[in-house]
Amino acid sequence: MADAPHQAPAIAVHHLVKRYGDATAVNGISFAVERGDFFGFLGPNGAGKTTTINAIVGLARVDGGRIEVFGRDVSTAWRKARRLIGLAPQEYNFDRYLRVREILFYQAGYYGLRPRDVTTRVDALLERFGLSAKADAFVAQLSGGMKRRLTLARALVHDPQIVILDEPTAGVDVELRLELWETLRALRREGKTIVLTTHYIEEAEALCERIGIIESGRMVALETTEGLLRSHARDELTITLAHPLQAPPPMLAHFSARLDPENACRLRFERLSPLQLSEALALLGREGIDVEAVNTERATLQDVFLALTGRGAR
């Protein structure tokens, strides 16, 4: 299926508004996801992430703005737009009376795939996600990790250009999380455009090239992951002393030294150049203050998230 227009982004959201009664869930946000991008869509619970995703895939009617998928308006060219998207929702919504293979066949049928093509596609997905031995099992017989794999396999059965994943690793163990990360990276290398929502901020930092952060229905950040870290977070340097202090040494005032409130043996600095660090250590030495260690703590995406939203994260 040809894309139209050729240079249009994979997803373009223009001034999107969605209300539920008197409550505004999404308040005029705009953003674009470029072709082949790995985009992280982050925000606290209730910020508007799932509402926005539902609007993109056609599960929610919008009250204002428009959404385009490869240049197609999702409200007027909805059939073609939805054909290009595969959604892996957070909640399991399988038919309990269908077997694993049947679930994939039924999903393919929604998109009009030919039976001969479906068989090949389903077998390949079962093999890819380690579900071949469970092909004839009912969903109730699957572990949580297998259900998560099946959710992703179902989203890919019609070979979509865009894959949207809502909390794909929620509730899985560390081993499966790392396995799913590698699967997502492989999909990215295959040219898929990936949109990821997650509360595991380290997951977004490890996988995503660009990040959008939504809070109370408004977009509060939209930038590359590295750009966000440079703009909104600062690395910290810690000097650990042999003995506790009552207050930061006066001679380090021009370095904005702070005493760690949880450990009086630690002095904290936002940023010090190598020359400044050498000067600070020399001043401490002249005062007879023994230094045990020097450590740099790199700022993380979670620091940025908390700074921009003011809320907790997992």
C-alpha positions in Angstrom: 0.0 0.0 0.0 1.5 3.3 -1.1 2.0 6.0 1.5 0.4 9.4 0.9 1.9 11.9 0.8 5.4 10.5 0.4 7.1 12.8 3.0 4.3 12.9 5.6 5.3 11.7 9.1 4.1 8.4 10.3 1.8 10.1 12.9 0.9 13.8 13.0 -1.3 15.0 15.8 -2.7 18.6 15.4 -4.2 20.5 18.3 -6.0 17.4 19.7 -8.8 17.9 22.2 -10.7 15.2 23.9 -13.3 15.7 26.7 -15.2 13.4 28.9 -18.1 15.4 30.2 -16.7 18.5 32.0 -13.2 16.9 32.2 -10.7 17.7 29.5 -8.4 14.6 29.1 -6.3 16.0 26.2 -6.0 19.8 25.9 -4.8 20.9 22.4 -1.6 18.8 22.1 0.4 18.6 18.9 3.3 16.3 18.0 4.7 14.3 15.1 6.3 10.8 15.0 8.6 10.5 12.1 8.9 7.4 9.9 11.1 4.8 11.5 11.2 6.7 14.8 11.2 5.0 18.2 9.0 7.4 20.1 8.4 7.3 23.9 5.1 8.8 25.0 5.4 9.3 28.8 3.2 10.8 31.5 1.7 10.1 34.9 -1.5 8.1 35.3 -4.4 10.1 34.1 -2.2 12.5 32.0 -3.9 11.7 28.7 -1.6 9.0 27.2 -4.1 6.3 26.6 -6.8 8.7 25.5 -4.4 10.0 22.8 -3.5 6.5 21.7 -7.1 5.6 21.5 -7.8 8.6 19.3 -4.9 7.7 17.0 -6.2 4.1 16.5 -9.8 5.1 16.2 -11.1 3.9 19.6 -12.0 7.4 20.8 -13.8 10.2 19.0 -12.1 13.6 19.3 -13.6 16.9 20.2 -11.1 19.0 18.4 -8.1 18.9 16.1 -7.1 16.1 13.7 -4.8 13.1 13.4 -3.0 11.9 10.3 -1.3 8.6 9.7 1.1 8.7 6.8 -0.8 11.8 5.6 -4.2 10.1 5.9 -6.8 11.7 8.2 -7.9 9.0 10.6 -11.5 10.2 10.7 -12.1 10.3 6.9 -9.7 7.6 5.6 -10.0 5.5 8.7 -9.9 2.1 7.0 -6.5 2.8 5.3 -5.1 4.5 8.3 -5.9 1.7 10.7 -4.5 -0.9 8.3 -1.1 0.8 8.9 -1.2 0.5 12.7 -0.8 -2.4 15.1 -1.8 -1.9 18.7 -0.6 -3.9 21.7 -2.8 -2.8 24.6 -1.8 -3.0 28.2 -4.8 -5.1 29.3 -5.3 -8.6 27.9 -8.5 -8.7 25.8 -8.4 -12.2 24.3 -11.4 -14.3 23.5 -11.1 -17.0 26.2 -12.8 -19.6 23.9 -10.2 -19.3 21.2 -6.8 -21.1 21.0 -3.6 -19.2 20.4 -3.4 -19.9 16.7 -7.1 -19.0 16.3 -6.6 -15.6 17.9 -4.0 -14.7 15.4 -6.1 -16.0 12.5 -9.1 -14.0 13.6 -7.1 -10.9 14.0 -5.7 -11.3 10.5 -9.2 -11.7 9.2 -10.2 -8.2 10.4 -7.7 -6.9 7.8 -8.7 -9.1 4.9 -5.6 -11.1 4.7 -5.8 -14.2 2.4 -5.8 -17.6 4.2 -2.7 -18.8 2.4 -0.8 -15.7 3.5 -2.2 -15.8 7.0 -0.9 -19.4 7.6 2.6 -18.4 6.7 2.5 -15.2 8.7 1.0 -16.9 11.8 3.5 -19.7 11.9 6.3 -17.2 11.6 5.0 -15.1 14.5 4.4 -18.2 16.7 8.0 -19.2 16.1 9.3 -15.6 16.6 7.6 -15.2 20.0 8.3 -18.7 21.3 4.6 -19.7 21.1 4.7 -22.6 18.7 4.4 -25.2 21.4 1.3 -23.4 22.7 -0.4 -22.8 19.4 -3.3 -25.1 20.3 -3.6 -23.9 23.9 -6.4 -21.7 25.3 -5.4 -18.3 26.7 -6.2 -19.5 30.2 -3.4 -22.0 29.9 -0.8 -19.4 29.2 1.5 -17.7 31.7 1.6 -13.9 32.0 4.7 -13.7 29.9 3.2 -15.8 27.1 0.1 -13.6 27.1 2.4 -10.6 26.7 4.1 -12.2 23.8 0.8 -13.1 22.2 -0.4 -9.5 22.6 2.6 -8.3 20.5 2.3 -11.1 18.0 -1.4 -10.2 17.4 -0.4 -6.6 16.9 2.0 -7.6 14.2 -0.1 -10.2 12.3 -1.1 -7.8 9.5 2.5 -6.5 9.2 1.7 -2.8 10.1 4.1 0.0 9.5 3.4 1.5 13.0 3.4 -0.5 16.2 1.9 1.2 19.3 2.7 -0.5 22.6 0.8 0.5 25.8 2.9 -0.7 28.8 4.3 -3.7 26.9 6.4 -4.9 29.9 4.0 -4.2 32.8 4.1 -7.0 35.3 6.7 -9.2 33.5 10.0 -10.4 35.1 13.4 -8.9 34.3 14.4 -11.7 31.9 11.2 -11.3 29.7 11.5 -7.5 29.8 15.0 -7.7 28.4 13.8 -10.2 25.8 11.0 -7.9 24.7 13.4 -5.0 24.5 15.5 -6.9 22.0 12.3 -7.7 20.0 11.4 -4.0 19.9 14.9 -3.1 18.8 14.7 -5.7 16.0 11.3 -4.3 14.8 12.9 -0.8 14.7 15.8 -2.2 12.6 13.2 -3.7 10.3 11.9 -0.2 9.6 8.8 -0.2 11.8 7.8 3.0 13.5 7.3 2.4 17.2 5.3 4.3 19.8 5.9 3.2 23.4 4.0 4.3 26.5 5.5 3.1 29.8 5.8 4.0 33.4 9.2 2.4 33.5 11.2 5.5 32.8 14.5 3.5 32.4 12.8 1.5 29.7 12.1 4.7 27.7 15.6 5.9 28.2 17.1 2.6 27.0 14.9 2.3 23.9 13.5 5.6 22.7 15.2 8.1 20.4 12.6 10.8 21.0 10.4 11.5 24.0 7.1 13.3 24.5 5.9 14.0 28.0 2.3 14.8 28.7 0.9 16.1 32.0 -2.7 17.0 32.7 -3.6 16.8 29.0 -0.8 19.1 27.8 2.5 18.3 26.2 5.3 19.6 28.6 8.3 18.2 26.6 9.0 17.0 23.1 12.6 16.4 22.3 15.2 13.8 21.6 16.1 11.7 24.6 19.6 13.2 24.7 18.3 16.7 24.3 16.0 16.3 27.2 18.9 15.1 29.4 21.0 18.0 28.4 18.3 20.6 28.8 16.5 19.6 31.9 18.9 17.4 34.0 22.3 18.0 35.4 25.0 15.5 36.4 26.1 15.6 40.0 29.5 15.1 41.5 29.9 13.8 45.0 33.0 14.0 47.2 32.9 11.6 50.1 34.9 12.6 53.2 36.5 10.5 55.9 34.6 12.4 58.7 31.2 14.1 58.8 30.9 17.9 58.7 28.4 20.3 60.3 28.2 22.5 57.2 29.8 22.9 53.8 33.4 24.2 54.0 33.3 28.0 53.5 36.2 27.9 51.0 34.0 25.9 48.6 31.1 28.4 48.6 31.9 29.6 45.1 31.5 26.0 43.9 28.0 25.9 45.4 28.9 22.9 47.5 26.0 21.3 49.4 26.1 18.9 52.3 24.1 15.7 51.6 21.1 15.9 54.1 21.2 12.1 54.4 25.0 11.7 54.8 27.1 14.4 56.4 30.3 12.8 55.0 29.2 13.8 51.4 29.6 17.1 49.6 27.5 17.5 46.5 28.2 19.7 43.4 26.0 20.2 40.4 28.9 20.5 37.9 32.6 20.8 38.2 35.2 20.9 35.5 38.3 18.8 36.0 40.2 22.0 36.9 37.6 23.0 39.4 37.6 19.6 40.9 41.4 19.7 41.4 41.1 23.1 43.0 38.3 21.9 45.4 40.4 18.8 46.4 43.4 21.0 47.0 41.4 23.4 49.2 40.0 20.5 51.2 43.6 19.1 51.6 44.9 22.4 52.9 42.2 22.5 55.6 43.1 18.9 56.7 39.8 17.4 55.4 40.5 13.9 54.2 38.7 12.7 51.0 37.8 9.1 50.6 36.2 9.0 47.2 35.0 11.1 44.2 32.0 10.0 42.2 29.9 11.4 39.3 26.2 10.6 39.2 24.7 10.9 35.7 21.3 12.5 35.4 18.6 10.1 34.2 15.4 10.5 32.2 13.5 9.8 35.5 15.1 13.0 36.9 13.7 14.9 33.9 10.3 13.3 34.2 10.0 14.2 37.9 11.1 17.7 37.3 8.6 18.3 34.5 5.6 16.5 36.0 6.3 16.8 39.8 4.9 13.2 40.2 6.3 9.9 41.1 7.3 7.1 38.8 8.0 3.4 39.2 
